[in-house]
Amino acid sequence: MKKRKLKLVRRSGFTLIEIMVVVVILGLLAALVVPRIGPQVAEAQRTTAATQIRSIEDALEMYRMHSGFYPTTQQGLEALVTAPTTSPVPKRYADGGYLKKLPDDPWGNPYVYRNDGGHITIKSYGPDGEESDDDVSNED
C-alpha cells in the first residue's frame, strides 16, 4: 500500500475576529467624523434655502414688471409657473412662466408665500416644517 501524504490546505479569507476589528475601527472613525459633518450639512441646507428664495424673488420681480403687481397670497407661487386664472389676472404673462417648476425647500417642504399689500414674504419653515426660530426667509 502506498502512503498518502496529507497536504495542509490554507484557505484564504478573513476570520470573524479580523472582520469584527475592522467594523469596530470603522465605527470609531464614524463616531469621530459624523458629528463634525452634521453642522456643515445643516448650514449648507440653510444656504440652499436662502439661494432658492432669492431666485423666487427674482422671478416675482419679473412677474411684477410684466403685470404691474405681485401674485396674491391665494394665487401663491404657483402663479410663477402657470398663469393665474383668479383675479387679478395679469394682462401680460411670460411664455412658459417665470419658473419651470417650484422648488421645494431643502427639507422637502413647499415654500410659504404671503403678499400683504405688496409686502412679500417667502419663507421656509426649516427642518422641523413648522414656524419657529430655525425658519429661513427673505426677511433675514
ZIQUIFEN-V468384 format. One record per residue. RES is the residue in one letter. SS is DSSP state (a for helix, b for strand, c for the rest). OMEGA is omega in degrees with one decimal (none if undefined). D_LAST is the distance of its C-alpha to the last C-alpha in whole Angstrom. Layout:
res = (RES	RES)
ss = (SS	SS)
omega = (OMEGA	OMEGA)
d_last = (D_LAST	D_LAST)
This chain:
res = (M	K	K	R	K	L	K	L	V	R	R	S	G	F	T	L	I	E	I	M	V	V	V	V	I	L	G	L	L	A	A	L	V	V	P	R	I	G	P	Q	V	A	E	A	Q	R	T	T	A	A	T	Q	I	R	S	I	E	D	A	L	E	M	Y	R	M	H	S	G	F	Y	P	T	T	Q	Q	G	L	E	A	L	V	T	A	P	T	T	S	P	V	P	K	R	Y	A	D	G	G	Y	L	K	K	L	P	D	D	P	W	G	N	P	Y	V	Y	R	N	D	G	G	H	I	T	I	K	S	Y	G	P	D	G	E	E	S	D	D	D	V	S	N	E	D)
ss = (c	c	c	c	c	c	c	c	c	c	c	c	c	c	c	a	a	a	a	a	a	a	a	a	a	a	a	a	a	a	a	a	a	a	a	a	a	a	a	a	a	a	a	a	a	a	a	a	a	a	a	a	a	a	a	a	a	a	a	a	a	a	a	a	a	a	a	c	c	c	c	c	c	c	c	c	a	a	a	a	c	c	c	c	c	c	c	c	c	c	c	c	c	c	c	c	c	c	c	c	c	c	c	b	c	c	c	c	c	b	c	b	b	b	b	b	c	c	b	b	b	b	b	b	c	c	c	c	c	c	c	c	c	c	c	b	b	c	c	c)
omega = (178.4	176.1	177.1	176.4	176.0	176.3	173.6	-179.3	175.9	177.0	178.2	-179.4	-178.6	175.3	178.9	-179.0	178.8	179.4	179.8	177.9	179.1	179.6	178.8	179.1	177.8	176.7	178.3	177.7	179.0	179.5	178.9	-172.7	-173.0	179.5	179.2	-178.9	-175.7	179.7	179.6	177.4	179.4	179.3	177.6	178.0	178.2	179.0	177.4	178.7	179.9	178.8	178.4	178.2	177.8	177.5	177.7	176.7	178.4	178.5	177.5	178.5	177.1	177.4	-179.1	-179.8	179.6	-172.2	-177.5	-180.0	175.1	173.4	177.1	176.8	-179.5	177.8	175.2	-178.7	177.1	177.8	177.4	-177.5	178.7	-178.2	179.1	177.0	177.8	-177.0	-2.0	179.1	-179.4	178.1	176.7	178.9	-176.7	174.6	179.5	179.0	-176.5	172.7	176.8	175.2	178.6	176.9	167.2	177.1	-176.5	-179.5	174.9	-179.8	176.9	175.0	179.1	-178.4	175.5	173.7	178.7	178.2	179.0	174.3	-172.6	173.4	173.1	-171.9	168.2	-180.0	174.2	-173.1	-178.6	178.0	-179.8	179.3	-178.4	-176.8	-177.7	-179.9	174.5	-179.6	177.4	178.5	-179.3	none)
d_last = (94	91	89	85	83	80	77	73	70	67	64	61	58	56	57	55	54	53	50	49	49	46	44	44	43	40	39	39	37	34	34	33	31	29	27	26	25	23	20	20	20	17	15	16	15	11	12	14	12	9	12	14	11	11	15	15	14	16	19	18	18	22	23	22	24	27	27	26	23	20	22	22	20	24	24	21	19	23	24	23	25	28	29	29	32	31	30	29	30	29	33	31	30	29	32	30	27	24	23	26	24	21	20	19	16	17	18	21	19	18	15	15	15	15	17	17	20	18	14	13	10	10	10	11	13	13	17	18	18	17	14	13	11	11	9	7	6	6	4	0)
